Amino acid sequence: MDKFKDLEKLIKLTGDRAKLDAKANDTYIVYKTVEGQIVKEYNNGEIVPVANSDGSHA
């Protein structure tokens, strides 16, 4: 078995489950885009950037 493919599959399934939970609870998921921006994705497909997501914790 290819461990990397298994890991990629688990990551995808986790994201899919998060989207299902968000839809069931009428809420959103939060993730980091390829560009490094933190966004909220609502169950209607709307994607909203989170303000001040430069990565600093100060």
N, C-alpha and C positions, 0 to 999 in steps of 0.2 A: 504494500500500500504506500501511496505517496503521502507523506505526512503534511506537506505543504498544501496539497489539494484538499485534504481532509480539513485542515485548519481554515482554508478559504471558504469551504462549504459551511463550516460551523459559524464563521463570522457572518456570512450572508444570511444563514438561518436566524441568527440572533437579531440582525437588523430587520428581517421580515417579521419576526415575532414582535419586536418593538413597535413596528408600524401597525400591526394588528391590535396590540394592546392600546395604542394611542387612539385608534379608531373606535374601539369599544368603549373607551373612557372619555371620548370627545376632548382629547388633549393633543399634544405634539411630541415629536422626538427632537433631540438636539444632537448634532454631530458636526465634525470638522470637515470642510470641503478640501479638495485637492489643493486649492489655493491657500489654505490655512485659515479661512474664515469660519467662525463658529456660527451656525444657523439653526433656526427652529423650522421644522417642516410640519405643517398642519395636515390633518387627514384629508383636506380638500385639495392638497397639492401646493398650497401657498408656502413659499419659502421666505423667511424673514431673517435678515442678518441680526446677530446679537451685537449691540453696541459695545465698544471697547473690548474687543476680543483680540488684543494684540499679544496675549500670552503672558503678560506680566501679572504678578500676584501682589503688587505693592498697593 
